[in-house]
Amino acid sequence: MKHLDPDTARTLLAKGHPGDFEVLDVRQEWEYSEMHVPGARLIPLPQLADKIRELDPDRPLIVYCRSGARSHSAAQYLEGHGFSDVSNLQGGIMAWQGETAEGAWQLGLDLLSSLGDLADVFSAAYNMEFCLADFYSRLADQSSQEAVRKLFHELAGFEDKHMNAIYALYRRSVEPALDRASFAARTMHSIGEGGVAPQWFLHDEQRILNSVSGGCELAMSIEAQALDFYSRCAQHAETGEQASVFFRLAKEEQSHLRMIGRFFDAAAKDGSAVAS
């Protein structure tokens, strides 16, 4: 068994593609709902023996719990049952310094039951980006801070570009493909980015509307939730083809998360991260 410190684990996950590693959370469901590593699969330790067949023994596996004790036991058990590459996250979620997601493992997954084919997957993803772009535009209109308004307009522009990317991927993957206007009109779901309505993230609306740091933290929370959502969709997708698309969408959200992090760092350096 290997022992990974949080910095090394975060670097491995950030540099790789979603799906390269299986991240396994062995805490209880209520603990997972409060906070978890984006994309983590939940199998509480008492259920591991019964659900071990859900895991690929040849896929690199990072196991974590609250502090590292339960995950150490889980890692030992998995190694004893033929898992060839198992790492225990030292310090558990308490030591994790990366982005986190929240909510039950089932959050938003009712979407999967309504997807008939790949076109439905792309339509749902496109609609999520449209809803988020509209949400950012409305936040820009509500803010009295010029720097914050600029941030939200830029974030809305990022989502527009993501919509372009989703449509391009749709055209490469689905035949015959609809033209852009017909595809955009094919709205099937009202679900927001990350499987929840955008308002779900407005924990401190005044700070969000009045500081660049608040806006960046909001955007990073949304992207982390979206990464988590698409990764969980891939885990539970009905077909390998759908799973592949969901992992591709998760990779896009992972890239967005890094980009917003760099923007946040730059804003902090030039002093614009707080309201004037």
Beta strands, then each sheet from edge to edge (+ up, - down):
strand 1: 2-4
strand 2: 22-25
strand 3: 41-42
strand 4: 61-64
strand 5: 86-89
sheet 1: 1+ 5+ 4+ 2+ 3+
end
